[in-house]
Amino acid sequence: MSLMHMKRGFFLVILAALVLPSEVFAVYDPTSVPNNRFGIHIADTNNIPEVPALVNSTGGDWGYVTLVIPDSDRNTEKWQKIFNILRRSHLIPIVRLATHSDGPVWIKPSDATLLDWVSFLGSLNWPTANRYVVVYNEPNHANEWGGQIDPEGYADILSIISKELKASSPDYFILPAGLDASAPSGGESMDEAAFLRRMVTAIPDIFSSIDGWTSHAYPNPEFSGSPYAEGRGTLTTYRWEEQYLHSLGLTRQLPVFITETGWVHDAGIQENLRYLTSDQIGRYLLYAAGAVWNDPSVVAVTPFVFSYQGEPFDHFSFKEVGGDAFYPQYYAYRSIPKVSGEPLQHERFDLREPILPPVLIADSVYTVTRTIANTGQSILDEKDGYSFSLTDPDGSFQATSEALPYLEPEESGTLTLSVKTPKTSGVYRVGASLTHHGYHIPVTEETVRIVPPPSLTVSARLGWRKTSTARGVTVLLYKDTKLLQKFTGLTLRDGRVTVSGITGIIPREPYRVVILVPYYLPRQAIIALQPSSTVVTMRRMLPLDFDRDGAFTLRDIMALLRKSPKDILPYIFSP
């Protein structure tokens, strides 16, 4: 802005972020993915929950918000909470660094304090992969730079902070301070062209320190200019800046971030009829959206300002001063058709253990429960298009997942799968991944050995009989309290009964085996089942279940009294 006359003592507060995983090696071009260029500049982070209704309206998603963090407010806990709100709200932060004010003057940053920014910004988990950072504000105004005009000093600071931030993480997208294109050269300000020229003279490769361009493309004079005007001091100021940068030796096209723009309206704490009406500004915004800001080089437009409830910026406010309603320009801006943005995020999810055990049984169905942790930037949410899949090269495994847990970064939850194993034995390479907006996010890749269904032999002695033989035997197989398989109509011969074709077990894990023999109390044992065969020996079975209900009760005594000794003795001793 040159908020040359108005921007004294103003500072915004914000942000926080997300320490990104190491997979992404550099910033990406934000126009290489669907991008919602519309956003808003905010002065109070308490307004963030209201912003999505404006910038993510009419088909939009992941709009931009320009915010300011002063060096006197570098509180990680506070800003992480703000960044988390931005993430939930699908808002991309453009963070402008600030020092702190001493009366009407913003203190000039010192080299000694620059590393404090590296530590603070790196402590935050950002909402998106690109970490957009604007290095201070309008240094061609003396009041914005310690009371002096110092293009060489600003170039040096920009170079240092860019180098240090990128050394700490390649995900920082460095933007220079927006300059006041309408400021004259004089004691309190310097012409933007002269300022840029001296920056380049001081550090010829200064443009290598930035990834994009910041423009304060205000419609001047007095923030009341025509939306149809072109050139320096208009909505198209950024085009003049692009041309001038190329004349200074810039050889690449920089993506443009218009972090400040907009008109003053007549409403405010005091009505000012010299200014435009908010209805007029609304029409101008519609025109700008369709004829100026649709330029392919423009990544983001964040008009100034969402809400400002006092002087000197009340006439810029989209929100009515002293109330909860909005001026007409708000509704015009909200009505602009927008794109559903899909900014890249570091999406990373970790399992606390392998997704499948190393050995499983062929042609079996398993319910697998695992703890999954969100260690990235995104929010795991099925409503946002996330799905889970288990794959192998031949498609031999079949898997379906229950509803995915909702997980914000640093949260863990339960992932439950139903898995059908292949019928053919062998070693399989199995991968687990999440899919989001067409992107596959690997979670794990493992080797699983599939073995044929094993057998189980149960050894049991019936009473004190010399030969333990019986028909109508049942073998039950449990995992904890869940019945997995039931084998009926078996014959116990010489104290042994074998069942085969056991499915649905995890070899070498413990299971509860129960044997039921008519007229004998059940016996059970807990044993680890092996991949091929297992033998389990039960304690002596007692002939005390004459009512055949599986327990010894008074009813068994009554049933015993109704039987003759010759009917009872064969269950105790051999005939």
Sequence and secondary structure as in RCSB ss.txt:
>XXXX:A:sequence
MSLMHMKRGFFLVILAALVLPSEVFAVYDPTSVPNNRFGIHIADTNNIPEVPALVNSTGGDWGYVTLVIPDSDRN
TEKWQKIFNILRRSHLIPIVRLATHSDGPVWIKPSDATLLDWVSFLGSLNWPTANRYVVVYNEPNHANEWGGQID
PEGYADILSIISKELKASSPDYFILPAGLDASAPSGGESMDEAAFLRRMVTAIPDIFSSIDGWTSHAYPNPEFSG
SPYAEGRGTLTTYRWEEQYLHSLGLTRQLPVFITETGWVHDAGIQENLRYLTSDQIGRYLLYAAGAVWNDPSVVA
VTPFVFSYQGEPFDHFSFKEVGGDAFYPQYYAYRSIPKVSGEPLQHERFDLREPILPPVLIADSVYTVTRTIANT
GQSILDEKDGYSFSLTDPDGSFQATSEALPYLEPEESGTLTLSVKTPKTSGVYRVGASLTHHGYHIPVTEETVRI
VPPPSLTVSARLGWRKTSTARGVTVLLYKDTKLLQKFTGLTLRDGRVTVSGITGIIPREPYRVVILVPYYLPRQA
IIALQPSSTVVTMRRMLPLDFDRDGAFTLRDIMALLRKSPKDILPYIFSP
>XXXX:A:secstr
  TTTT TT        B   TT  S   GGGS    BEEE S GGGGGGSHHHHT TT BSEEEEEEEEGGG  
HHHHHHHHHHHHHHTEEEEEEEE  EETTEE    HHHHHHHHHHHHTSB SSSSEEEEESS TTBGGGTTTS  
HHHHHHHHHHHHHHHHHH TTEEEEE    TT  SSSSB  HHHHHHHHHHH TTGGGG SSEEEE   SSTT  
 TT  STTSTTHHHHHHHHHHHTT  S   EEEEE    BS SSS  TTSB HHHHHHHHHHHHHHTTT TTEEE
E  B S   STTSGGG SB TTSS B HHHHHHHHS   B        EEESS SS SEEETT EEEEEEEEEE 
SSS B GGGT EEEEE TT   EEEE     B TT EEEEEEEEE  SS EEEEEEEEEEETTEEEEEEEEEEEE
E   EEEEE  BTT SS  EEEEEEEEEETTEEEEEEEEEEEBTTEEEE    S  TTSEEEEEEE TTS  EEE
EEE  SSEEEEE   B S  TT SSS  HHHHHHHHTS HHHHHHHHS  
